[in-house]
């Protein structure tokens, strides 16, 4: 794998995530936290994984 392929893949994923967030098909990630206490799973996670699998 070359750096160009890695760059293209990351750019593609970033653009896809941005478009989905703009379309409001995923819930906002603004409330996510790395602290385990009291944290809840992100509601858009399943939709995001389905999009990545496509």
C-alpha positions in Angstrom: 0.0 0.0 0.0 1.4 3.4 -0.9 0.9 6.7 0.9 -1.4 7.9 -1.9 -3.8 5.0 -1.3 -3.8 5.7 2.4 -4.4 9.4 1.9 -7.2 8.8 -0.6 -8.9 6.4 1.8 -8.7 8.7 4.8 -10.0 11.6 2.6 -12.9 9.5 1.3 -13.9 8.5 4.8 -13.6 12.0 6.2 -15.8 13.4 3.3 -18.4 10.7 3.8 -18.5 11.3 7.6 -18.9 15.1 6.9 -21.7 14.6 4.4 -23.6 12.3 6.7 -23.3 14.7 9.6 -24.4 17.6 7.4 -27.4 15.5 6.2 -28.2 14.9 9.8 -28.4 11.2 9.1 -26.2 10.6 12.1 -26.6 12.1 15.5 -24.1 14.8 16.5 -20.9 13.5 18.1 -20.5 16.7 20.1 -21.6 15.1 23.3 -19.2 12.2 23.2 -16.7 11.9 26.0 -13.7 9.6 26.6 -14.6 9.3 30.3 -16.2 5.9 30.9 -18.3 6.9 33.9 -21.7 8.1 32.8 -20.9 7.8 29.1 -23.5 6.5 26.8 -23.1 4.8 23.4 -23.2 7.1 20.4 -26.6 6.6 18.7 -25.2 7.1 15.2 -22.6 4.4 15.6 -24.5 1.6 13.8 -25.4 3.9 10.9 -21.8 4.9 10.6 -20.5 1.3 10.5 -23.1 0.4 7.9 -21.9 3.3 5.7 -18.3 2.3 6.1 -19.1 -1.3 5.2 -20.7 -0.2 1.9 
